[in-house]
Structures are given as structure tokens and as C-alpha cells.
Amino acid sequence: MTEPMHLSPSPSMQMTDYHSRRLGLSFASVGAHLGWVYLGKELVYEFGRTNEEESIRKLVTASLSHWIRTMPYLTPAVIHSFQENGRELELSVVRLPEGEVPVFVLVLLEKGLNLVPRNWEDLSNQVLTFCATGISLREKNLLDFETITEPIRKRMGKAFMGETKSGVIAFFHLQDLSPFFKPMGVIKSQEILREVTATLHKETKVNEFNFQLNPRSYFLFCPGETLDGANHRFGSLYFPSKHLILDYKLKIFPIDAEILADDAKFSSIFLENF
């Protein structure tokens, strides 16, 4: 972990200090000496420091067009290696599933410390959430929507390839927590969101999955569940957090393979609740 933790989100992302630090901690947790996020050709987030920053910028600038044309999703590639402070370091890049604008993540690790697929998946979720919040503040929700939801739709589609042909999506839209973030500090604020996630994990069965769309919106996909069953399960659900009981709005929608394949129907569900 880089100490002190250097964070530099792009001003165009209009990020709060809380969300910037949360992504920084995600990079730190995987042992990154450097973590950069590119949205298209714009460097929108920087974590950590290295003396090779200028050469890395030149490398990325020269390579981005090629990456956009040829790089597959979620397939990390080592693009640079060097020595610094007596350590052998390797720089990897991975392309995240996106909509109209490519999203690339650069991670600098000690040689031999490769991220397992689960680490890349967790890190990509944090990056996409960061981009979702930033783009939303820039009022580019449609672009943001496509970036986040396309891999979700593919994962849902796999659930309907067997005997299960229908299910529900439950959206949980929490109260605005931003007034708590600054007075409570980063650690306490993180605890609130971890407790929200923990509550949803307890409600998630083996064949289901949940996802954080942005800092206030979460959904739970339940293949094989009915509207009545979902209302019974989630109608009395509450999110305890320290001395708070978080308020939220719950919406439940039926979904099947036909809705999933219809861009207009699928988009209307997610855009309304993004």
C-alpha cells in the first residue's frame, strides 16, 4: 500500500472525497503501487506514485487507439516492467465491459503478484461504480447506464438458459447518505455501506446475485422468484447501521428472457431506477 495514499480524481468527475478514497482503498487492498482509470482517452483517476509516471503516460497515449480496437474485456495484459526502490514492478492493463466509452484500468504491482480473477472482478466493480457516480454527476446517465448494465444483462441471460424462465429484480434505493460521510469520516462511512451490502448478501440465495449500481442504488436479481414471493421476502427488510435504520424505496419488477432481449423494455426498468 502506498503511504501516504495519493489520490487524484479528475475535476470533470466531480467526485466526493469519500468516493475517491473508497476507490483508492480498493487499489491499495490488492497491493497496487499505482492505479489509474481511463474513461475513453481521459485519465479520470490516479492512485499512488511512481517515478515512471511520465513514461507510462506516453505509453498509454501511444497505445489507447490500438487497445480500443483490439483488447478483449477482462483480460489483463502486462505492458511495462521496471525496477524502482530495489523492487521489480510490472504494469498491467485490463479493459472493463463498457457502453459507448471504453474503460481501462492500469495497475502497478510487484513482479509475481498477479491478481486472481476474483480480485479483478471486485476491482472492476469499484471502478465502474466510481465511473457511474462521476458520469451521473456530469449528467451522462445513458452512457453510464450502458457501461454498467450490459455485463449484468449477460449474467442474467445465463440464468434463463436452463429450466428457469422468469424471475424478478428488486431495486433498493437508499436515502441520501452524503450528509453523513463528511462528519463521520471515511472509515465510519465505509462501515455503513459495508453493512448495507452485508444485509443484501444475507438475503441473496445461491442462484441469485446483487450489485451496487451507485452509492444509493442496489439491486437483487432473483431467478425463479415470483412477485408475491419477492414482496413477502423484502417487504419487511430493513438496513440497520450503527444507530441508524436506513430509509429506502423498494421496487420489484418481473423479468424473463423476452424482456431481457428487448432493449427498450430492459432499458426502461434500469433507467427508471438508476
C-alpha positions in Angstrom: 0.0 0.0 0.0 1.3 3.4 -0.9 1.7 5.7 2.1 0.6 8.4 2.3 -2.2 7.5 -0.1 -2.1 9.8 -3.1 -5.4 10.2 -4.8 -6.2 12.4 -7.8 -9.7 12.2 -9.4 -10.3 14.3 -12.5 -12.1 17.5 -11.7 -14.6 16.6 -14.5 -15.8 13.6 -12.5 -16.9 15.9 -9.6 -16.3 13.1 -7.0 -16.7 13.5 -3.3 -13.6 12.8 -1.1 -15.4 9.7 0.3 -15.9 8.0 -3.1 -12.4 8.9 -4.2 -10.9 7.4 -1.1 -13.1 4.3 -1.4 -11.7 3.5 -4.8 -8.1 4.3 -3.6 -8.6 1.7 -0.8 -9.7 -0.8 -3.4 -6.4 -0.4 -5.3 -4.4 -0.5 -2.0 -6.2 -3.7 -0.9 -4.7 -5.6 -3.9 -1.2 -4.3 -3.3 -1.1 -1.7 -6.1 1.7 0.8 -6.1 -0.2 2.7 -8.8 -3.7 2.6 -10.1 -5.1 4.6 -13.0 -8.5 4.7 -14.6 -9.1 5.9 -18.1 -12.6 6.7 -19.4 -12.1 6.9 -23.1 -8.8 8.8 -23.6 -9.3 10.8 -20.4 -7.3 9.9 -17.2 -10.1 10.3 -14.6 -8.4 8.8 -11.5 -4.9 8.3 -10.2 -3.8 6.4 -7.1 -0.3 6.1 -5.9 3.0 7.5 -7.2 6.0 6.3 -9.3 9.0 7.9 -10.9 7.9 6.3 -14.2 4.6 8.2 -14.5 5.7 10.3 -17.5 6.8 7.3 -19.5 3.6 5.4 -18.5 1.5 8.3 -19.8 3.4 8.3 -23.1 2.9 4.5 -23.4 -0.8 4.8 -22.8 -1.2 7.7 -25.2 0.6 5.7 -27.9 -1.4 2.5 -27.2 -5.0 3.6 -26.5 -6.3 3.6 -30.0 -4.9 0.0 -30.5 -6.4 -1.1 -27.2 -9.8 0.3 -28.1 -9.8 -1.7 -31.4 -8.4 -5.0 -30.2 -8.3 -5.5 -26.5 -10.8 -8.0 -25.1 -12.7 -7.4 -21.9 -11.5 -8.6 -18.5 -8.2 -10.0 -19.9 -5.3 -8.4 -18.1 -2.1 -7.8 -20.0 1.4 -6.8 -18.7 2.5 -3.8 -20.8 5.6 -2.5 -18.9 8.1 -3.5 -16.3 10.9 -1.7 -14.5 12.8 -1.5 -11.2 12.2 1.1 -8.5 13.5 1.3 -5.0 15.0 -2.2 -5.3 11.7 -3.8 -6.4 10.8 -5.4 -9.7 7.5 -3.9 -10.8 5.0 -4.8 -13.6 2.3 -2.6 -15.0 -0.9 -4.4 -16.2 -3.9 -3.0 -18.1 -7.4 -4.5 -18.2 -10.4 -3.4 -20.3 -13.7 -3.3 -18.5 -17.1 -4.0 -20.2 -18.4 -0.7 -21.3 -21.1 1.0 -23.4 -20.1 3.8 -25.7 -16.9 4.9 -23.9 -14.0 2.4 -23.3 -12.9 2.0 -19.7 -9.3 0.9 -18.9 -7.7 0.2 -15.6 -3.9 0.2 -15.1 -2.4 -1.5 -12.0 1.2 -1.5 -11.0 2.2 -4.5 -8.8 5.4 -6.1 -7.6 6.5 -8.8 -10.1 5.0 -12.1 -9.4 2.0 -10.6 -7.5 -0.7 -11.4 -10.1 -4.3 -10.6 -9.4 -6.7 -13.6 -9.4 -9.9 -13.3 -11.5 -11.9 -12.5 -8.3 -9.6 -9.6 -7.5 -10.0 -8.2 -11.0 -13.8 -8.6 -10.7 -14.0 -6.8 -7.4 -11.8 -4.0 -8.5 -13.7 -3.6 -11.8 -17.0 -3.3 -9.8 -15.5 -0.5 -7.7 -14.1 1.3 -10.8 -17.5 1.1 -12.6 -19.3 2.4 -9.5 -16.8 5.3 -9.4 -17.4 6.0 -13.1 -21.1 5.6 -12.6 -21.2 8.3 -9.9 -18.9 10.6 -11.8 -20.7 10.4 -15.1 -24.1 10.7 -13.3 -22.9 14.0 -11.8 -21.9 15.1 -15.3 -25.4 14.2 -16.5 -24.4 11.4 -18.9 -26.6 8.8 -17.4 -27.4 6.9 -20.7 -23.7 6.4 -21.4 -23.2 5.4 -17.7 -26.2 3.0 -17.9 -24.8 1.1 -20.8 -21.4 0.8 -19.2 -22.8 -0.7 -16.1 -25.8 -2.8 -17.2 -24.5 -4.7 -20.3 -22.5 -7.3 -18.3 -25.4 -7.5 -15.8 -27.8 -8.4 -18.6 -25.4 -11.1 -19.9 -25.2 -12.6 -16.5 -29.0 -12.6 -16.2 -29.3 -14.2 -19.6 -27.3 -17.2 -18.4 -29.8 -17.8 -15.6 -32.6 -18.3 -18.2 -30.7 -20.8 -20.3 -31.9 -23.8 -18.2 -35.2 -24.7 -16.8 -35.8 -21.3 -15.1 -37.5 -18.9 -17.5 -38.5 -16.0 -15.3 -37.7 -14.1 -12.1 -37.7 -10.7 -10.5 -35.4 -7.7 -10.0 -35.7 -5.9 -6.6 -34.3 -2.4 -6.5 -33.3 -0.8 -3.2 -32.8 3.0 -3.4 -31.3 4.2 -0.1 -31.8 7.6 1.5 -29.1 10.2 0.6 -26.1 9.3 2.8 -23.8 12.1 1.7 -24.7 14.3 4.8 -23.2 11.6 7.0 -20.0 11.0 5.0 -18.1 14.1 5.9 -18.8 14.3 9.7 -18.4 10.5 10.2 -15.2 10.3 8.2 -14.1 7.7 5.6 -13.9 4.7 7.9 -17.3 5.1 9.5 -18.9 5.9 6.2 -17.4 2.7 4.7 -18.9 0.8 7.5 -22.4 2.0 6.7 -22.1 0.8 3.1 -20.5 -2.5 4.1 -23.4 -3.1 6.4 -25.9 -2.4 3.6 -24.0 -4.9 1.4 -23.9 -7.4 4.2 -27.6 -7.2 4.7 -28.2 -7.9 1.0 -25.7 -10.8 1.0 -27.7 -12.4 3.8 -30.9 -12.2 1.6 -29.1 -13.5 -1.5 -29.7 -17.2 -2.3 -27.1 -19.4 -4.1 -28.6 -18.9 -7.6 -29.1 -15.1 -7.1 -26.8 -12.1 -7.2 -26.8 -8.5 -6.1 -25.0 -5.4 -7.5 -24.4 -1.8 -6.4 -25.4 0.4 -9.2 -24.2 3.6 -7.5 -23.8 4.8 -3.9 -27.5 4.8 -3.3 -29.0 2.1 -5.6 -28.6 -1.6 -5.2 -30.5 -4.4 -6.9 -31.0 -8.1 -6.3 -31.7 -10.5 -9.2 -33.8 -13.5 -8.2 -34.3 -16.0 -11.0 -37.3 -18.3 -10.3 -38.8 -15.9 -7.8 -42.4 -14.5 -8.2 -43.7 -11.0 -7.4 -45.7 -12.3 -4.4 -42.7 -14.2 -3.1 -40.4 -11.2 -3.5 -42.8 -8.9 -1.8 -43.0 -11.4 1.1 -39.2 -11.6 1.3 -38.3 -8.0 1.0 -41.4 -6.1 2.2 -40.2 -6.0 5.8 -36.4 -5.9 5.1 -34.5 -3.2 6.9 -30.9 -1.9 6.8 -29.5 -1.4 10.3 -26.3 0.6 10.6 -24.9 1.7 13.9 -27.5 3.9 15.5 -29.3 4.4 12.2 -32.1 2.5 10.4 -31.6 3.5 6.8 -34.7 4.5 4.8 -35.1 3.2 1.3 -37.6 2.8 -1.5 -38.2 -0.7 -2.9 -39.4 -1.5 -6.4 -39.8 -5.1 -7.7 -40.1 -5.9 -11.4 -40.8 -9.2 -13.2 -38.2 -10.2 -15.8 -37.8 -13.1 -18.2 -35.8 -13.9 -21.3 -38.2 -11.9 -23.6 -37.8 -8.7 -21.5 -34.1 -9.3 -21.3 -33.8 -9.5 -25.1 -35.9 -6.4 -25.7 -33.6 -3.3 -25.4 -36.5 -0.9 -24.8 -38.2 -3.0 -22.1 -34.9 -3.8 -20.3 -33.6 -0.2 -20.5 -36.9 1.2 -19.2 -36.5 -0.9 -16.0 -32.9 0.2 -15.3 -33.0 3.8 -16.4 -36.0 4.5 -14.2 -34.2 3.2 -11.2 -30.6 4.1 -11.9 
